[in-house]
Amino acid sequence: MKKKIIALLLVLAFSLTSCLSLASANGAVALGQPFPDFSVTDSDGISLTVSEALKDHKAVLVNFWATWCGWCVYEFPFLNEVYNEYKDRVAFIALTVGGSDTVKVINDFRKENGISYPMGRDENSELYAAVDAAGLPTTVIIDRFGNLVFNHAGAFKSADEFRRVLDVFVSDNYTESAVLNEIPKEYSTNAFPVSAHRALTVENENAWKIVFKSDNYSDVPCWIVPDKTAKIRLEISASDNPGVLLFNEQNNSFISYLSTLLDRENNVFTYNMSVPSAEDPWHYNYGLLTNPGLENDPDDAEILVIPSEEYIEEIVELLQAIGIENVTWAREDSAPVKSSDKQGAYTLHVIDQEGNPVPEVSVSFCTDQACVPCESDESGVITFTGEPFAYHVQIVDVPEGYSWDESFELTTTPEYGEWLLRIRKD
């Protein structure tokens, strides 16, 4: 089986779930049990004591991190966003367990990253050990009754994930301690565009594609983009879950969950990837779309971007230097298929939040003049074969035990296409 170039060109700077664990389980506080009434001082010299904070807040959120932890940095913008929304109801403190993260380092870091929530040091990692943290980042919550009720290792994917957790503990209906073992799933109705398989395509008008071939590795797609930015369209299959797929840009160490790259107005996943300049020591940039939950995922989509044709031989030499044999390359016709040449239908794959197909879901494909009703079959598939048009899709009815957001809207592309339509199983 041919291997992908990812094994040789891309080395992630941090784990896909969390950084290395630093503490043992000795003396750890179990979920649902009272948490010690600790007191810490943030980098501004302000003290936070749990019992005092809970006098005028409904919960305390503690985030354990370190400056060297890439996934900690990834989730900081999300944590910063929810801090500004919930700070009157939740007391926040982010504690570094990095031994070299001095107060000066922390304050410089806060300023550089525009962080507004309090940060401090977990001296000797004592609190980190008390929660039996499995790695960095770790986020824990102490509820209004002083009990440890949430302990999550790994980065949050979005600010909305933080909201779904915090909403549990700030609710007026929260009248006794209740342990939350996982991040509540997103229940909103969404539609995600899908294709026959995963793919990464450059949409710059003056870009053109070449493919490197070899004896012992799979074909490596490469785009020559004479612009500063490559406009990339990301495609996934109907069997993919956008919530777990990751896109990585190597040169900028950018990693994001695919669902955050959805352009809802145009029904497409997009990303602007930087193109190296002649002054850069490496004249290529590398992108990867992958499912980190699957070891050696065979459906990984990858892409190389270079600024001009003069660097093709440089890439050939690089591939040969790392053991890829008999490398050749050829230009590939990348002209898009005109909509008038496409044959097919508008297809909706209806699933619930767990990814299970949902039959008997009624929708209408509407123009300004009329609507055509359709219903999902036993496999949760709705197929509409009307003339190509930008249809407005409305959900009309769902089976008992399911619901959808009344505000949901989907406008199809003028061309035939496929979407994952997610509704809620109550």
N, C-alpha and C positions, 0 to 999 in steps of 0.2 A: 504494500500500500504506500503510495507516494505521500511524503510529508509536506507540510506547509512551511513557507519561509519564516513564519512566526517563530519557530523553534530557534532560529538563528539570529534574526534581526531585532527582535523585541524582547527586552527583559524588564518586567514590571518592577518598579521600585518598592512596591509594597503588596501585601497580600490582597486577594480579591474579597476578603471578608473582614479581616482585622489584622493588626500588627502583632508581633510576638508577645505572648503572655509573660507577665513579670512576677506574678504572685501565686502563692499557694492557697489552699482552701482552709488552712488552720485558723480557727477563730472566726470564720466567716459568719455573717448574719444571714439567716435564711429568709426567703421571701415570706412576707406576711408577719414577720417578727419586728419588735421595736428596734429602731436604729439608735445607736449611741448619740447623745446630744452633743455633737462635736461643734467646735468653733474654729473657723479659719479666717485668715486675713488676706484680702485680695491685693493685687499689685499696686493699688492706690492707697493701701494702708487702712482700708475699711474692713471691719470685722463682720462676719456673718455667723450667727449661732442658730442652729436649727430651731430650737424652741422659741427664740425671739422672732425668727422669720415666719413661723407658723401662726403667730398672733395676728398677722395681717395679710397672710397669703394662704392659699388652699393647698399648696404643695411646694416641695423643694426639689429642683432638678440639679443633679451633679453630673458633670461631663468630665471624664478622665481622658487626658490627651498628652501629646508630646510634640514638640516642634518638628521632630524627625518623622512623625507618623503621617504619611501621605493621605490616608483616608480620614484622619482627623481634620486636616486642612480642607479636604473635599466637603465635609459636612458643615464646616463653620458658617458659610453664608446662609444655610438653612436655619441653623441654630440662632444666628443673629437676627434673622427675619422674625422668627417666632418669639424671640426675647422682646422685641419691640411691640409685639401684639399682646403678650401674656404677662409682662413683667409686673403688672398690678395685681395679678392673681397667683403667679408662680415666682418663687425666688430662684434665681439662676446663679450657679457658680461653676466655672470650668477650672479644674485642677490638673496641672501638669505633673506627671510622674517622671519626667525627664530630669536626670540628675544635673545636667548642664543648663537647664532652663532657669536662669536666675530671674529676679524681678526685672532687671533691665532688659533681659532677653524677651521676657513676656510682654513688657510695655512696648518695646520696639515691634514685636510681632503683632500686637493689637493695632498699633498705628498703621503698620504696613498693610494689614488685611481689613482695616475699617471695622474692627470688632467693638461693639458697644457693651456687651454683657461682661460682668465681672470675671476676672481670671486670677488665679493664684497658684500656689504650690502645695502639693500634697507631700509634706515633709516625711521622708523615709517611706513613702508610699503606704502609709498606715491605713488610710481610708480605702485605698485601692485594694489592699489585702482584705479589709473587712467585708467588702462586697463580693469577694471571690471572683474578681474580674477575670474573664477569659482572654482578654487582649485589649488593644487600643484601636479605635476609641471604644469606650464603654459609657453608657448613659444609665443612671439610676434615678428613681423618683421615690421620695419619702412623702407619704400622703399627710393630710391634715391631722391624722391621729398619731403621727410620729412613727409609722410603720414603713418598712421597705416593701414596696409593692410592684416595682418594675426594675428589671436588671437586664440590659440589652448590650451585648458585645457586637461590634461592627458598626459601620457607618449607616446613617439614615440616608435614604435615596432622595428625599425632597423635604421641603418645609411642611408639606401637607402630611407626611408621615409623622412628623413631630406633633402637628395639630391633632391628628387622630388619637395619639396617645394622651396628650395633655387634656383634651376634651373629656376624657373619661374621669380624670381626677378633679377637674374644676367644676364639674356639673353639680347643680343643686340637688340632684338625685343621688349623689354619692354620700350616703349616710353611714356607711361602715366600711372598714378596710376590705378591699377586694384586689387580689393579685392579678396582674395582667402579664401573661406569659409570652405574648408576641405583639407585634405592631398590628393594630386592627387593619383589615384589608380595605382597600378603596372600593366603595360600593357605587360610586357614581356611574352613570351610563356614558360610555365612551365608544368611539369608532376609530379603529386604527387601520390604515391602508396596508394591504398585503399583496404579495406577488407570488410567482411560482416558486421562488427560492430567494435566499438572502443574496444581496448584491450591493456594491458600492459603485456609483457612477458619477463621473464629473460632468457637470452641465454647463461649464464655460463654453461659449460659442466658438472660441478659437482653440479649444483643446482637442487633442487627438490621442488615441489609445494605441499602445503597443503591448505585446504579450511576450514575456520571456519563457522559453521552454527548455527543458533539460531531461536527462535520462532518469534521474533519481529524485526529483522533486516535482510537485504539481505546478501547473502553469502559474506564473506570477503576473497579474495585471498591473500595468503602469500607465499613467497618464502624463503627457507633456502639457504643462499649463504655463503659458507665457504671461501669467498675471501674478499678483502678489497673493491672491487667495483662490483656492480651488473650491467651487461650490459643489458640494457632494450631496447626492440624493441617496438615502439609505433605504433599502427594501428588505422586507422580511417575508417569511412564508406564513400561511394560515395556521401552521402548527406551532409557531413561535409565541412566546409570551413577552410582550414589549417591556413588562415590568422587571424582567431579570436580565435582558440583553444589555451588554456594555459596549460603548464605542470608545476606542482609545486612539488619540493622536500622539505619536511617539515624540516628535520634536518639542512639543510644549507640555509633555507629561499630563495631557488632558484626558480625564476619564469621566464619562457621564453615562447614566442609564438612558437607554434609547427613548423611553417615554418622555424624557424632558426635552427631546429634540423635535417633537411633533409640531409642525406648522398646521394647526387645526383649520385655519381659513382655506388653505390650499390642499389639504388632505395629503400631506407628504412629510416624511422625515428628512430634515436637511441639516447640514453642518458646513460651516466655512472653515476649511483647513488651510493653514499657512503653507505657502510655497517657498522653498529655500531660495536664497539669492546667490549670486555668483560669489559673494564674500563669505558665505557660510562654509565651514569646514566640511560638512556633509551636504551633498547636493540633492538629497532625496528626503522626503517625509513619508512616514508610514502610518497607515490607519488600519484598525482591526475592529470588526463587529463580531462579538462572540458571546456565547452563553457560558459564564464561568461555573455554572452548576454541572456542566457536562465535561468530564475529562476527555481530552482529545476530541472535542466537538467536531464532527466531520463537516458541519455546515458553516464553519467560520468563513466570513467574507473579509478579504483584505485588499489593500490598495497601496501602490507606490505612486508618489507624485514627484516629478522633476521639472525644473524650469525651462529646459530646452533640450533639443536633440543631441547637443554636443556631450551630454552627460550619460548617454546610453552605454557607451563602452565602459565608462567608470562603474556603472551598475553591473555590467557583465563581469568585469574583473573582480568586483566585490563578491559576487555570487560564486565565482570560481575559487576565490581565496578561502571561502568558508565550506568548501567541499562539494558544491553543486557541479555536476559533471556535464560537459558538452552543452554549454549554454548557447542558445540561439535566440533571436528575437525577430518579430515580424509585426508590421503595422496591421491593425484590425479596423475594419469599417465600423465606426461607432455611430453612424447616422441614425437618429431616432426613427422609429416606425411611425408613419403618419397615421393619424386617427382614422382616416378613411380606409386605411389598409387593414385595420384591426377587425377581427371577428371575435364574437364572444357574447358576454352578458355582464350585467351588474350583479355581483354576488356578495351576499352578506353571510358570514359565518357567525351565528349567534351563540354566545357562550355566557356562563355565569362567572362570578368572581373567582371560582376555583378552576375555570377553564373547561368546564363540562358543557357539551352542546345542549341547547334549549329548543325543543320542538314547539310547534303551535304558537309561535310569536307572529303577530300580524303587523305588517307595516304597509305604508303606501308610498309609491314613487310618484311624485307630483310635479307638474308643470304649472304655469299660471292658469292654464285652461282646465286641466283635469288631473285626477289621481287614479292610479292603478293599484288595487290591493294585492298583496302577496303574503304567503305564510311559510314559516320555516318547516322543513320536513323532519323526519325522525333523527337526522344527523345534525339538525340545527342550521341547515343551509337554506337560504332564500336566493332564488335565481330569477332575475328580471331581464327579459330579452328585448326590451323596447329599443327604439332608435337612439343612437348616441345623443346624449343631452345632459346638461348639468341639472339633474333632478334633485328636488328637495325631498328627503326621506323623513317620514313621520312614523313614529311607533303608535299603533292603534290599540293593541291589546296584547297581554301576555298571559300565560297560564296561571292558575291559582298557585300562590306561594312565591310569585316573582313580582317585581315592581321595577319602574324606570323613572328617571327624572323627567318631569314635565317640560323642563327647559331644554331638553336635548334637541340638538339640530345636527343634521348631516346633509351637506350638499355634495353630490357626487362630482367627479371630474366629467368633462364632456366626453371623454373616452371611456370605454368599458374598463371595469376594474373590480377589485375585491377588497373587502373590509372585514375586520373583526368587530362585531357589534357586541359589546358587553353590557348585560343588564344584571340586576341584583336578584340573587336568591335570598329571600327573607328568612 
